[in-house]
Amino acid sequence: MNSLPVIGIGAALGLLGAAGIYFDARVPGRHLIVAAGLLRGILVALITGLSMSAHSGWLVGLGWGTLYGALFGAMICLSKGAAALQHAVYIIPTSAVTGALSGVLIAWLAF
């Protein structure tokens, strides 16, 4: 696994997944939410890349990325307590989709 493409893929997709917060002007601290999305994307990509081998195909990357993305999204919601549970329907699917995309891109570009 080449680490720099994995980190780049995770950073790009993490920013893409968190960029939607800028469309809601009522939310304070939007830059912190985007930074958390960036870190989440990088961590999901690194763990997905470490779970794959050189012979893993894009379906394996899709599966691992979806699993880790959904788990990180659930962890974010659970760590914020009851206040974030109303946003779980937005956070968890977005995390799963960006994780799946990062898994596929890692399988294609980083091995």
Secondary structure by P-SEA (a helix, b strand, c coil): ccaaaaaaaaaaaaaaaaccccccccccaaaaaaaaaaaaaaaaaaaaaaaccccccaaaaaaaaaaaaaaaaaaaaaaacccccccccccaaaaaaaaaaaaaaaacccc
